[in-house]
Amino acid sequence: MEEQLSLEFLRVVENAAIASARTMGFGDGHKADEVAVEAMRKTMDQVQMDGTIVIGKASATKRPCSTSAKRSASPLMPKALFPVVDIAVDPLEGTNLCATGAPNAIVVLAASEKGGLLHAPDLYMEKIVVGPACKGAVDLDAPVADNLRAVAKRLDRDVEDLVVIVLDRPATKNSSRKSALPGTHPAYR
């Protein structure tokens, strides 16, 4: 992709981050997400590209972050000359962190040439993250208890000594995996 497009994408995430930072600590995660989405939309609509958002978290209003329509900012320049890209966005990862004034909320944008990203706009992916010592010890399809035993064994510890962090998200609220943390010290964030 062209260097200039990278700088434009930097401007997109910067504007979304600044907009959401203005809501930091006010306790309204929906507002923080909403202003990040709108800032990202407004800035991205100014970028001269032929871009499609193929992965993107919906805003609080369930609208996609940006349309997948073709963009052309200059009638003098044919669309055929614009870079063709696929885009993945999360206008504000950590809406509750931002709302409560906690650190580590981020704005995410990834781009590739057309066809370079998995098209998954309405997909929630389950994830397991472990430290480097446990790389390869866990399996997303395995029962939670099996993964806990594998991590404990790799770390030469008892399962009871593990602290498991579960992201406090709507998708994990009623998860059977969440209730299957036998003997651990779960921390919900």
N, C-alpha and C positions, 0 to 999 in steps of 0.2 A: 504494500500500500504506500501511497505517497506520503512523504514527510509532512507536507502541509496539512493533510487530512488528520494526521496524528495530533498536530497542534490544535486543530479544530475540535477534536474529541476531548483534548485536555480542557479546552474552554467549556465544553458541554458539562463535564463532571465538576469542574470548578464552580460554575454557576449553580448547579444543583446543590453542591456542598455548602456554598455561601447562603443560599436560600434556606436550607434546612437548619443551618447553624443559628440563624436568627430566631428559630423556634425552640432552641435548646433550653431545657430546664423548665418549660412551661407545662409539662405534663400531658401534652396532647400529641400522641404518636400519629394519629390520623392527619393532623394539620402538618406535622413535620414531613410526612410522606407526600402529602398533597402538594406542598410548595416545592419539594424536590422534583416531583413528577412534572409540574408545570414549568419550572425553570429548565429542566432537561428538554422538554418538548419545544419550548420557545427557542432555545439556543440551537437545538438540532435542526429545526426547521430552516435555519439560516445557512446550514452547511451545504455547500455545493457537492452533492453526491447522488448516486442512484443507490439508496440504501434501504434495506429491509430489516426490521427488528424481528429476529427469529426466536429469541429467548428474551422474555421480559416479564417482570413481576407486575401484576395489575395494581393500580392505585387503589386507594380506599373506595373510590367510586366504581371500581371494577372496569375502568377503561384501560386499554393498553397504554403503555408509556408513550408511544408515538405511533403514528400510523405507519403501515408498511407501504405507503404510497411512494411513488417516485417523486423526487424533488428536483426542481430546477430553479435556481435563484436568479439566473440571468437569461433573458430572452435572446441575447446575442450569442450565447454559447449553447450549442445543441446538447441535449441530455446524453447523447452517445459519448461525449467527451468527459463526462463525470465518472469518477471511480465507482465501480459496482462493488458493493460490500454487503455482508451480512453482519448484524449487530446483536449483541447480547447486553442487556442492561438490568440493573437493579438500582433505581433512583436513590434509595436509602436503605441499605442493609443495616439494621439496628435501629429501627424506628423507636422502640422503647428506650434504648440507650440514649438516643438524642432527646427524647421527651423528658427523661429523668435527669438529664445533664451528665450522664456517665460518659466515659471515653469510649473510643473504638467504633463508633458508627462510621460507615464508609459509603461512598457512591461508587458504583461499579459500572464500567463499560468495557466490553471487549469487542473487537472487530476483526474480520478476516475477509479475504476475497470471497466472492459468491460461492456458496456450497461448502465453505470451510467450517461452519458451525452446525451442530445438530439442531434441527428445527423442532423446538419443544416449548411452545409458548404457554401451554396450560399444564405443565407437568411439574409435580413436586417430587424431588429426588430425595430418597433417604440417604443419609450419609453417616459414616463412622469415621472419626478422626482419632488416631493414636500417635504417640510419640515415635521417634525413629527406632527405638529399641523394640517396638512391637510391630514394626512394618511386616506385613505378610502373616501376622498371627490371627487376624480377625477376618470374618467373612460376613458380608452384609446379609446373606441368606441364612446364616446360622442362628440358632436360638441365642438370646442375650446371655443366658447362663453359660453357654459354651464359649462365647467370646470373652466373657469375664474370666473364666478359668484359663483360657489361652493367654490372656494378658497377664494374669497373676503368675502363671508358670514362667512366661518369658521374663518377667521382672523379679522372679524368685521371691514372691510375696504370697500372702493369703488373699483370697477374694475380699475378705473383711477389711483389708488394708487399703483397698482401692477407693478412690474418689471419682465418681462418674459425673460428668457435667452433661445435663440434658438441656437443650435450648428450649426456653419457654415460649413456644410458638403455637398458634392454633392447630397446626398439623400434628403436634405432639401432645396436645391436651388429653386426648382419650386413647392414646397409643397403648396397645398391649405391651409393647416393648418397655414403656415407661414404668409399668408396674412390675416388670420382671427384673428388678435389680436386687436380687436376694443377697443380703449381707453386706452390700456396699454402702457407701456414704454418698447418696446422690445430692448434687447441687444443681438447682434449676436457675438458669440465667436467660 
